[in-house]
Amino acid sequence: VQPKSKKTLSKSGVKNIVVVEGVRIPFLQSGTTYMDLMPHDLARAALQGLLNRTSVPRDVVDYIVYGTVIQEVKTSNVAREAALGAGFSDKTPAHTVTMACISSNQAMTTGVGLIAAGQCDVVVAGGVELMSDVPIRHSRKMRKTMLTLNRAKTLGQKLSLISKIRPDYFAPELPAVAEFSTSETMGHSADRLAAAFAVSRLEQDEYALRSHTLAKKAQDGGLLLDVVPFKVPGKDTVTKDNGIRPSSMEQMGKLKPAFVKPYGTVTAANSSFLTDGASAMLLMSEEKALAMGYKPKAYLRDFVYVSQDPKDQLLLGPTYATPKVLEKAGLTMADIDVFEFHEAFAGQILANLKAMDSDWFAQNYMGRKSKVGAPPLEKFNTWGGSLSLGHPFGATGCRLVITAAHRLKKEGGQYGLVAACAAGGQGHAMIVELYPQ
């Protein structure tokens, strides 16, 4: 479908940067399927999927950037290890970024910056997360003892140190999805945010059911074009996301609160689940893409990052970022044909929509004269979202962008708006424009 022409966002003297292709391996609920692998294995698979789909020569890629959140210490620069594993030249630089749930957003915009600055013509950006096998540390007491033991020179010194070990030394330090600055889990923050904006349990369950229903419809309709099969060593080939499970309001209503007990409204059913997965995206200058014979999918236009209070406004990144990116691009909400927002919790999404539609919130918290307005649901996450497709922290940003591009093409739109919240009270928004068909 050829979209009707609207506003043009090209800027004189500024390189046009395009998405040639974006892929991801299937997002899976954390469990056993990927447990015997390491994060770089998943990232490598996404890179290989991108190479297979685009046939881009490995030596053409100037730089590789990957996002991740929970790092495996053996492969702290997972971008480099995955690139080498995927057969890229050891002369191709690669680095890893982390920015909580917007880590691959940061990877993409880092690539955009490298191309815009004339440093590169071709960048691969992506993200990876392996929540099934997160690093679990010994207690600090045990770590200190073991390191001291390693430096002990005599048997007597070693035995003396060993004799000081107590049973509580063996208690492991388990990672938690909690804010370092507030010690509050994100689920608690979501529950408080939903209460602050009077988002009911019923509304949250209805929205979660909507996400799963739409994702199932998109999956069955073959619309999730970014998914590439992944052969798990020693197991079957995985071909689709496995967290999509439309339920019923009655079944969802039986679940107890997951965080604020007994009166909270956030449950396992209306929250995104722990997920394994990886994504990869091929970015180029428009000139380079056309010279190589590629038909790009979309332009990456303006983007912004925002930060706010990490306690009471932890998950309001989209509310703060959306009006800023629209103003930067010279667009309004009415110009946007496709919205793709990260769904951390149903309550988080609905609270953002209410905040965006509130003059009072805009005036009292954002220093704005009036509200930006809430996106219409008929344009919003219509192929499902993180609640249903899954949320591998470091990989979701690329999924949002390529989904926006595919939806624009399918629906005949011109502009998409991608937005996400992140731990630390941060957020991101980007304008995606369909490439002329």
N, C-alpha and C positions, 0 to 999 in steps of 0.2 A: 504494500500500500504506500503510495506516495503522499507524505504528509503535506498539508497546506503550509506555505511559507509564513513564518512569523518574523520575529526579530532576529537579526544576525548578531552573533556574539564575537565574531572575528575582530581582532584588534590589530591595527597597523603596526608593523615592526615586531610583532610577537608571534613566535612559532605556534602553529596549530599542532596539538598533540593528540594522537588518536589511539584508541584501543583496537588492535587488530583482532585479538581473540582472547578469551578467558575461559579457563576450565577449572574443574575441581574433581578430586576423587570423591566417591560417595561419603556423605557425612553420616557417621554411625554413632548411636548411643554408646557411651563408654562402657566397655565390657571386656570381652575376650578376643574379639575378631582381630584387632590390631595390637593386642597386648604384647605379642612376641616381637614386635617391630620397635624401631626407634623413631623419633620425630623426623630425622632426616630421610628415613625410608619413605614416609608419607609425602614429604616435600619433593623428594626425587621422583616419586610416581606422578605427582602433579606436573612437574617440569617435563617429564617424558610424555605425558599426555598432551601437553601444549606443543611440544616438538612434533609429535605424530600428527596432530590436527593441522598444524600450520606449515609443516615442512621447512621451517625457517632454519637456515644453516647455523649451527652452533657458533661458528666463528664470527657471525655477524653481530651477535649480542655483545654490547659494550659493557654492560653492568647488570648485576643481579642483586635485588633487595628483597629480603623476606622479613615478615613480622612473626613474632611468637611471644607468648606470655610466660608460660611455665617452662623454663629452659632445662634441658638435659645438660648437665655439667660437662659431659664428655664431648658434646657437640654444641658448645655455647654459641658459636657462629654457624648456626644451622644452614644459613644461606650458602656458605662456602662448601660445607660438606655435601649438601644436596646437589649443588651444581657439579661438583667433581663426580659424584655418583651417577649423575645423569649424562656424563660424558662431555661437559663443557670444558673448554681449554683451561689449563691451570693458569693461563695468562689473563683470564676474565675475572676482574675484581668482583667480590660479593661481600655484602655485610648484612647484619641482622638488626632490626629495630624492635622496640617494644613500647607499646602505648595502650596496654590493657586491650579492651575489646575493639579498639580502632587501630590495632597494630598493622594490619595489612592496608588500611586506609593510609597510614603513614608511609608504608612501603611504596604504595602507588604514587603518592604526592612527592615523595623523595625522587622517584623516577621522573615525574613530571618536571621537577626542578632541574634535574640533571640535563634533560633534553632541552628545556627552555633556556638554560644557561649556555647551551652549545657544547657541553662537555660530552654528550652522548647523542646518538641517533636512535639507538635501539636499547631498551631496558626491559628486563623481565622482573615483575614484582609479584609477590604472593605472600602467603602466610600458612602457618601450620600449627596444630595443637594435638597432643596425644594425652588426653586426660585419663586414659586407662592405666597409664604407668607413670604417674607423677613421682618425682624424686621425694623420698621420705628420709629425713635425716635422723641421726642419733641425737640425743639430748646434748645441750651445750656442755654439760659436765662430762659426758662420755667422750665427746669430741676433743675436749681439752686434755683428758686423760690419755686418749689414744695418741694424740700428737706429741705429748710429753714422753709417752712410752716409746715412741719411735726414735726419740733423741737420746734415750737412756743408753748408757754405754756398758754397764755391768749387769750381771744377772741379779745382783742384790738390788740395784736401783729399779730394775724391771719388776721384781717380785714385790718391792715396797709399793710401787704404784698400783699394781694389780690388787694388792690387799686393801686398797682404799676404795675400790669400786663397790658401790652399794646397789641394791635392787632397783631403786628409782632411776639410776643412771641409764637403765635399759628402756625406759619409756621413750617411744619415738616422737618426733615432732611432725605432726601431720599438717600438710598445707591446707589452708582454708581460704575460701573466697571472701576475704574480709579486708576492710580498709585499714591500712597501717596507721593512718592519722587518727582514726576514730575508733578502731577495734570493732566496728560494726559490720556484720555480714551484709552483702548486697541484698539478700532477701529481706532482712529487717528494714533496710532503707526503702525497699520497694513497698513493703507493707505500710510504713509510715507515710510514704508519698501518696499511696492510694487513699489513705485515710484523710490526708490533708486536702485532697481534691475531691473527697466524697465519692470515690469510685467504689461501687459495691462489689461484693463477691459475685453476684449474679452477672454484672456487667463484665467482670474479668473472665468468668467461665464462658460467657457467650463469645467474647472476643477470641479466646483460646480455641474454642470449637470452630470458629470461623477460619482461623489460621490453618488448622489441621484439615478442614474440609476443602479449602481452596488449594492447599498443597497437594492433597490426594488427587483432586481434579486435574491439576497441572501435571502431576507425575503420570497419571493414567493417560493424559492427552498428549504426552511426548513433548511438553513445553520446556522441561528442565534440560535445555540443550547444553548446558555447561558441564554436565556430569560425564566423566569418562570412566570406563570400567577399570577395576584394579584387581589384579590377581594376587591374592594373599598367599605367600609361600606356605605350602603344605595344606592349604585350604581352597575353598571354591573362589571363583571370581565374583567380586561384589560389583553389582551394576546399578544399585539405587540406594537412596537414603532410607534408613530403616526406622527413623523416629516418627514418621507420619502415621498417626493413629487416631482417626476421627472416633470420638466416643459419643456420649450423650450427656445432656445436661443432668439427667438423673444420676448417672454414674459419677460424673465430676463433682456433683453436689455432696457425695458421700465422703469425699476426702477431707481429712482434717488439716487445719492450718500447719504449714511447714516451718514457720519461723516464729511468729508472735502467737503464742498459745495462751489461752484457748480461743481468743477472739479475733485473731488475724484473718485476713482474707486471701493471702497469697498461699497457694498450694502447689503440689508437684504438677498438677494438671495445667495450671495457668502460668507456669514458669518455663523458661528454656532449660533444657536438660544438658548435663555434661556430655560433651561430644568430641569425637576424634575426627580429624579431617585435614585437608590441605587444598590450597588453591594456587593458581598461577595465571598471570596475565601478561600478554605481549603488548608493550607500549612502543610507539614510534613517533617520530616527527611525521607529519602528513607527507612531506616531500619524500622522505625515505620510503615510506610505505608504498606510495604510488610508484616510485622508481623500481621497487622490488616486485611490483605486480599484484599487491594486496588490495583488497577492497575492505577498508576499515569498517568496523561496526559503529563506532561512535567517537565524537570528540569529547575529551575531558576539558571542561571549561574552568570556571572559577571554583575555588574551594576555600573553606575557612576552618580554623580550629578555635575552640572556645574552652574556657575553664570557669568554674564557679565553686561555691561552697561544697566541699566534699561530704558534708553531713546531711543537711536538709535538702540540698539540690543536686545530690549525687547523680541522679539519672535524668536530669533535665537538659542534657546537651543539645538534643534536637530543637528544643524550644528556643534556646539562645542562638544556635548556629543558623537556623533556617532564615530568619529575616536578614541576617548579615550577608549570607551568600546570595540571596535574592537581590539585595541592594548593590552588592559588588558586581553582579552580572547585569544589572539594569532590568530585572524581571520582576513580575508579581506572582502571587500564588495562582492567579488565573492563567498564567502562561505555562504552568507545569502540567504536563499530560500524565506523568507517571511518578508516583512516590514510592520509594523503597526505604523504609525505616527499619533499623535493627530492633527486634522484639526481645528484650531481655526478660521482661515480665509483661503479662497483659496489663497489669496495673500501671506499669511504667509507661506503656504506650498510651493508655487512656488518660493518664495524668498529663502527659505531654500535649495531647490533643486539646484537653481542657485549658491548659496553660496558654497554648497558642491562640485559643479563641477567647481569651480574657483581656479586656482593656485594663482592668484593675491590676492584673499581674504584670502586664507590659509597663504600666505607669509606675508601679511601686517597686518592682524588682529589676526591670530591664532598662529603665530610663528612657522608655519610648512613649510617644504620644498615644499610640493606639496599637491594638493587637495585629498580628500578622494574619490571623485566621487559621482554622484547622483544615487540613487536607480533606477533601471529600472521600468517603470510604470506597466509592466506586473506582477511584484511581489509586487506592492505597493497598500495597502488599497483596495484590490480587492473585499471586501465585504462591501464597503462603509466606512464612517468614521464619525467623529464628525459633519461635515457639514450636514449630512443626518440623522444619527442615533440619534444625539443629544449629548449635552455635559453638564451633571450635574457635575459641577466643581470637587467635591470631589470624584466622582465615576468612572470617565473615565479611570483611569490607570488600574484598574482591567479588564475593558472591553477590553482594548488593549491587555493585556497579554493573556487572555483566548481565544480571537479571534485568536491571533498568534498561540496558541497551536492547536486550531481546524483546522486552515488552514494548518498547518504543517502535521497534520494527513490526511486531505482530499487530499492534493496535493503531499504527499510523500516526503516532505522536511525534513531537519534535524535541521537547525538553523533559528530562527527568531530574528529580531531586533525591539524592541519597543522603541520609542522616543517621547518626548513631550516637549513643551515649557511651561512656567508658568510666571505669573505675578512676578514682581520684577526682571526680567531679568534672571530667573533661568531655568534649564532644567534637563532632566533625560533620560537615555538610559539604556536598559537591554538586555542581550542575553537570549533567551528562546530556549531550546533544546528539541525536541520531545523525549518522553520516548520510548524506544525500544518496537516495537509492537509484 
